[in-house]
Amino acid sequence: MRGLRNRMRQENLRNIAIIAHVDHGKTTLVDKLLRATDAFRANQQVEDRVLDSNDQERERGITILAKNISIEYKGVKINVIDTPGHADFGGEVERVLRMADGALLLVDAFEGPMPQTRFVLRHAIDANLSIMLVVNKIDRPGARPKEVVNESLDLMMDLGASDDQLEFTMEHVVFASAVNGFARLDPDDGNMDMYPLLDMVVDEMPAPDCEPDGDLAMQCVTIDHSEYVGRIGIGRVYSGTIHSGDQILVVKNDGERAMAQVKQLYTFDYLGRKECDEVIAGDIGAVVGVDSTDIGDVYTDPENPVELEPIEIDPPTMAIVFEASTSPLVGRDGDVVGARQLKERLMTERENNVTMRIEELPDKSGVEVAGRGILHLSVLMEAMRREGFEFQVGRPRVLFKKDDHGNKLEPVEQAVVECPNEYSGKVIEVFGTAGGTMVSMDAGEQLTHLEFKIPTRGIMGLKNRILNVTHGEGVFYHTFLEYGPYAGEIGLRNNGAMISMSTEKAVGYALGTLQDRGTMFVAPGEECYEGMLVGERSKPGDMVVNIARTKNLGNQRSSTSDISVQLTPPRTFTLEEALEYIMDDELVEVTPKNIRLRKRVLNATDRKKANVRAGLVSK
């Protein structure tokens, strides 16, 4: 950071991030901090996990978008940044940590540090943040808070934490139960409120180190969007003060410069934003008026510009093509089915979501959306189907790149499985067939902890296989690790599909005869169409089937005396599971009410001709 000289601490401010593995109680902890600092009126009805305001965040139990709130305690304004714990939203994590001086590392007192703890913690260490450890859920059965403290410190050492960072963490440990609203300096001291944690943040976390009287320097790390005012740049002021009405110089990551006027200015105030006249050095604010602002933009003094380090956004690792639906059932569930509306919706997403790369295909047949993983992409699809869209998507495509010598590189994931000891051999076997390499194995009395490196291509469809071989008892996590050498061909789905030959409703008798040959995806009475995947065979090779076949009735038997068919419940797919399941010649049809799998070419004869032309089968 060039141009900043007379630095000082803004003692009335603290900027802290909360980082944790998925479901370790991060958002619940923020709820209790808000309540402890009287953020809510005494009679105000507030939902739990108030920060997870997005419907999908509530249903999935994860935080997707980084959010800013502020609380006030003992005259100190504490800006709290709630970060995503899932690796698919890593772009959010890396950037928002730039606004913080310290971090609360939240770890489950039973599970200890988990794979995504590692992912977020690595970024916090690299950002040189002071890290305070909060061991949560200490009242959970089987909790082992003291051991978890040691495991967390070991993990910090593994990730290259400095001696100063380790020493700070060792001296600043809090034991908590966020759901019950208490924090303690010792697991057994009996305290029943959150004040020990708040005291430690105010007394021990570093205040922002900045230059209040210097030239303006603010960097945009998050973009919000309003249909009324356009893009809103959110970031931290490192130097000087930004005022409403100021003429500022905007310096982009590539060095391009432009002038802009600050039309409105906001700071964070408890759960909302409060319009203000100025944002001082060390504080976090939101700026309206920079029309095409982007991540990394520096807002600075036109006369004496200050240079800040550019922000690099991690490149996408996976892409998927969105197309208008060509299903025979199009328009039955959704209100928005046209290609033009689909394109407009995705282009609006491109304005708001800088972590995705969204481009129309050259032949105008669809729009390619590239993101950080299946979950990242499926969150967008889920949002669109809830808005009434119907569309179809192809198989996710992993994005390769070249090294300096022209060698092909592909994204590699760190995968972790915890399973009962008797299934560990099967898990290792499954990873072997998917291109995975075992990194470590730690067998306990009952559970085995396995770590692998595996190409992202090999991850697709792996979760179901792990659950199958561990009889549903395996726990599977994965996070992006690095780009590594191309691992060659990796085995795809071995079993063939059962494909409907006609557009009719499924009949129980037909499904009863077909279920002997594999697993069904549809139930009696369900609408099916020609080319739709209605099941999976138990052997290779696709098979066209009649799902509407009924029993021929002779003179001796009436329909009322026919024996009933015992049907196994059909296999259903979530969006992520469907995307991981399909092959290159298949599509997922997404509607507000249904997720269907289908062949790209619906007619069996046309499909065979296409395969002949592609050289996949002989004439």
Secondary structure, DSSP 8 states (H G I E B T S, - for coil): -BS--S-EE-TTEEEEEEEESTTSSHHHHHHHHHHHTT-S-TT----SSTT--SHHHHHHT---S-EEEEEEETTEEEEEEE---SGGGHHHHHHHGGG-SEEEEEEETTT-S-HHHHHHHHHHHHTT-EEEEEEE-TTSTT--HHHHHHHHHHHHHHTT--HHHHHHHHH-EEEEEGGGTEEESSTTS---SSHHHHHHHHHHS---EEBTTS--EEEEEEEEEETTTEEEEEEEEEESEEETT-EEEEE-TTS-EEEEE--EEEEEEBTEEEE-SEEETT-EEEEE--TT--TT-EEE-SSS--B----------EEEEEEE---TTTTSS-SB--HHHHHHHHHHHHHH-TTSEEEE-TTSS-EEEEESSHHHHHHHHHHHHHTTB-EEE---EE--EE-TTS-EEEEEEEEEEEEEGGGHHHHHHHHHHTT-EEEEEEE-SSEEEEEEEEEHHHHTTHHHHHHHHTTT--EEEEEEEEEEE---------S-EEEESSSSB--HHHHHHHGGGEEE---TT-B--TTBEEEEESSSS-EEE-TT------TT--GGGS------------HHHHHHH--TTEEEEE-SS-EEEEESS-SHHHHHHHHHHTTSS--
